[in-house]
Amino acid sequence: MTEAPAPAGQHTVREHNLKLVLAELVTGPGSRAELAQRTGLTKATVASLVDTVIEQGILLEADPEVSGPGRPSRMLSFHPEGPVAVGVEINIDYTAICELDLTGKLIRHEQHPVDNRVGTLTGVLRHTARICRAFVQGGRRPLLGVGLGVPGAVSPDGQVLRAPNLPVLNGESIGPSFSQQLGLNLGAPVIVENEANLGALARLRSAPDAGQDFVYVSGEIGVGAGLIVEGELFRGLNGFAGELGHVVVDRDGPACGCGGQGCVEQYAGQDVLLRTARQPDVEALLAAISRGDSRAWGAVDRAGAALGVGLASLLNVVDLPMVVLGGVYARLFDAITPSLQAELGRRVLSSGRGGGQIRRSSLGVDAAVRGAAGLVIDRALKEPRQLAAGLQSG
Ligand SMILES: [Zn+2]
């Protein structure tokens, strides 16, 4: 005779409560009593939940700390050898990868220069999978899953809708084929998302001014934006939201890879910027700027002005208060801000009410990979069963 299954509701409640406890531990360690207080659950409930997760090696309970009268408390936190998430970014001229722990802390990061424009889809995925496999095999902790960022619009079900700067990805659902190329025993599908959206999500996690909505601008060869509206990523109906690089600055301007003309990217994209400045790379451009090279300054001013015109249109439509500059714009922040600020001040209607503020992203080049790994962590913390499943397959 088989045992009667537990009522469905009971399991759901337990999973819901476990999610609450894990979410609290992301914000910081705590004793069982503190976690009960922070989640509003009883101490007995917290105890029954955490015992299992400690046994699974996901949480660690420290030795007792005596602090004042009463029973000494033992702090619970995520296990330092517990599961990790990997984020990968296929960009136009590089592939990046990182590993985050469950609290979102960066453990490892690598960036590999590679011209992904020259390969076939299979070639690009195979090369990226090789980098990812070597990276994963170089780590010691169980792998929860992989998130993959791409320079193009991505549909809610992970299909790359349009990648004007990396057209081999157009129309491809690359998650399953990438997963196959990886050949790792992943317990869950590879998550695919637009790199600017990922940068925005990474910033949202780490934001010092949490609670404030913003537009994250990812400046690479392509220019993209991730919109955080009411604390959440705004993807639009199909995933095309935030295509800032293809907002028109001059309708009779230079032809763009998207089929249009005079797009922001044709003035402010990294390749155009370097070409106009006559510099081989961003380091050389920074050096030219610091020695007062007039051509370099002219190119940066032109890029900042075009970016400002495009961003002003975006801000006037969506009424978001703040712009966060990432990628190459974070590196050029001091040089590009004056021309950008001048356009925003002149054109953004909310500028008299504090609109059009500009911030520099502190995350640097690893923003997108952090966002990609962050999505894997979010998924696991929302479905705690995945945490244990990840450990078994690791
Ligand atoms: Zn365009």
Boltz pocket constraint, residues with backbone or C-beta under 6 A from the ligand:
constraints:
  - pocket:
      binder: B
      contacts: [[A, 245], [A, 246], [A, 247], [A, 256], [A, 257], [A, 258], [A, 259], [A, 260], [A, 261], [A, 263], [A, 265]]
      max_distance: 6.0
